[in-house]
Amino acid sequence: MYRLIYKSTGIDVINWDTVESIMHASEDYNRRKDITGVLLASNSSFLQVLEGRYEDINEAFMRIVMDDRHTDVKLIVFHPIDSRLFSSWHMKGIGVFDLSEDTAKALKQKYGESNGEVNFPLEEWQVLAMVQDINLVLDIPEWKK
């Protein structure tokens, strides 16, 4: 089992329609390949965690890198893991732009701010902590705690 995390910059302003489009495009593939994970999106950036078999994650990432909806793809981590954190989510999308002002302010204080938005971190532990922090606020169903 492997985990891959990357961060990228959107070509256009990212909104919920963009997130849904990505989710729909990857849903069948992720189910077939048993890939799980989460996609976070701000108005300008993506942050995604993928979990699954090495070959499947690698193949998915090669497709992701070629997607013309984003640029400046930064691989944060790609390594073996003992177990999945997102076993129930073939892909969960979260629009950070939809969070309440109080939640966004708390995330900015903890993880930093970039161009007025929540900064997506470049370290695995911070990425996973951010997802956990968002989950505590949203109480997302089927989160493995």
N, C-alpha and C positions, 0 to 999 in steps of 0.2 A: 504494500500500500504506500502511496506517495501523496505528498501535498505540494502544490505549486501556488505561489502567490505572485501577482504582478500588479503594477500600477501603470496607467496610461492617461493621456490627455485627449479629450474629445475634440474632434474636428469642428463641430458646431456646438451650440449650447445644448446640454443634455437635459432632457425632461423625462417624465414618466413614459411617454410614448416611445422614446428611445430605449429605455430599460425594458419595456414590454416586448419590443421588437427583438431585442437580443435574447430575452427569455424564451420567446416562441421559437426562434431560430435554433436554439440549442437544446430545447426540451427533449425531442425525440432522440437525438444523438446521445445526450447524457443518460437517459433511461436505458437505452440499448447497451451502452458501454459501462453502466453503473458508476457514472461520475456524479459526485455530489459537491456542493459548495454554496458560496454566496457571492453575489455581485453588489457592491456598494457603488453608488453614483452620486456625485455632486453635480453642480451645473457645468463643471469644466473637466472633471476627472472620473476615471473608473478605478476601482480597486476590487480585484477578484481573487477568491480562494477556490481552488479545485482540488478534489481528493479522488483517488482511484488508482487503477493499475498504471504502472510506469508508461507502457506503450500508449494507452488510451489518453492519459494526461498529456503526454508529449505530442501526440497527434492533434489533440484539441488545441493545444497552445500554438502549434504551427498554423492552424486555421485562424485563431484569434489574432495572431500577429499580422496576418494578411487582411484583416477586416479594415475597410476604409473609413469606418466611423471614428477611428482614433489613431493617434500617432504617439511617438516618444514612449514606446512600451519599455518598461523597466522590470526585469525579472528580479523579484525580491528573494524568493527561495524556491527550490525544487529539490526535495529530499525525502527519504523514507520516513514513514510514521508507523507507530504501533497500532493506532486505531483512528477512525474518523471522528471528527467533531460535528460534522454536518450529515450524518447518516440518513436523516429523514428528508433532506432537501436535495433533490436532483438539480435544482438551482433556485435559490431564493434571491429575489431582487429587492433591494432597499434603496429608496431615494432619500439620500441624506438631505436633499433640498426640501423634502416634505416634513422634516422633523420640526417640532415646536421651537420657538425662539429660545426658550429656557434650555432645552436639550442641546440645541446647536451651540449656545453660549458655553454650556458645560463642556461639550466636546472640544470646542476651540480652546478653552482654558487648559484642558488636559493634553491635547494632541497638537495644538498650534493652529494657526490661521494662515491661509494663503489666498490673497486677492478677495478677502472678505468671506471666504468659505472655510469649512472645516478642512484642515490639512490631513491628507491621507498619509500615514506613516510609511517608512521604508524598512521597518524591522518587523520580523514575523510576530514576535511577542506583542508588539504594539498593535499590529493589525488584528490579532485574535482578541486582544483586550478591548479594542474599539468595537468589534462585533459583539462581544459580551456586554459592553456598556449600552450599546443600542438595544440589544435584546432585553436588558433589564427595564428599559423605558417602554419599549413596544410590547413586551411580553409575547414574543413570537411563538406560535405553537410548534411543538415537536423539536424544540431546541434541546440538545443533549447537554445537560448541566453537570 
